[in-house]
Amino acid sequence: MIEATSMDKRSFSYGQRTIDYSLFFTDRRSLEIAVHPDSTVVVKAPLDSDISLIEKKI
């Protein structure tokens, strides 16, 4: 199991909707974007990731 070192609640606009997501910075090599059945979105990113690059992927 990968331990999260920090977590941030964030959101972005998609059309007229605002989508909230949880962003975790962890000791990993790639970006993970998970959309759960209850419509929650969880993003796990490497520790050294730039937030603007993460937002582009989302």
C-alpha positions as CSV (number, residue, x, y, z in Angstrom):
1,M,0.0,0.0,0.0
2,I,1.3,3.5,-0.9
3,E,1.3,6.0,1.9
4,A,0.1,9.5,1.0
5,T,2.4,12.3,2.1
6,S,-0.1,15.1,1.6
7,M,-3.7,15.6,0.4
8,D,-5.5,18.6,-1.0
9,K,-9.1,19.1,-1.9
10,R,-9.4,20.8,-5.3
11,S,-11.9,21.4,-8.1
12,F,-12.1,22.2,-11.8
13,S,-14.8,23.3,-14.2
14,Y,-16.0,21.1,-17.0
15,G,-18.6,22.9,-19.1
16,Q,-21.1,24.3,-16.6
17,R,-20.2,21.7,-13.9
18,T,-17.7,22.0,-11.1
19,I,-16.0,18.7,-10.3
20,D,-14.4,18.3,-6.9
21,Y,-11.4,15.9,-6.4
22,S,-9.0,14.8,-3.8
23,L,-5.3,15.2,-4.8
24,F,-2.7,13.0,-3.0
25,F,1.0,13.4,-3.5
26,T,2.6,10.0,-2.9
27,D,5.9,8.1,-3.5
28,R,4.9,6.8,-6.9
29,R,6.1,7.1,-10.5
30,S,2.9,7.8,-12.5
31,L,-0.3,9.7,-12.2
32,E,-3.5,7.9,-11.3
33,I,-7.0,9.4,-11.8
34,A,-9.8,7.3,-10.4
35,V,-13.5,8.0,-10.7
36,H,-15.5,5.9,-8.2
37,P,-19.1,4.7,-8.6
38,D,-20.3,7.4,-6.2
39,S,-18.8,10.0,-8.6
40,T,-15.9,11.0,-6.3
41,V,-12.6,11.6,-8.1
42,V,-9.3,10.8,-6.5
43,V,-6.0,11.8,-8.1
44,K,-2.6,10.3,-6.9
45,A,0.5,12.0,-8.2
46,P,4.2,11.6,-7.7
47,L,5.8,13.8,-5.1
48,D,7.6,16.0,-7.5
49,S,4.6,16.7,-9.8
50,D,3.8,20.2,-11.0
51,I,0.2,21.1,-10.3
52,S,-0.3,22.7,-13.8
53,L,0.7,19.4,-15.4
54,I,-1.7,17.5,-13.2
55,E,-4.5,19.8,-14.1
56,K,-3.8,19.4,-17.8
57,K,-4.2,15.6,-17.4
58,I,-7.4,16.0,-15.5
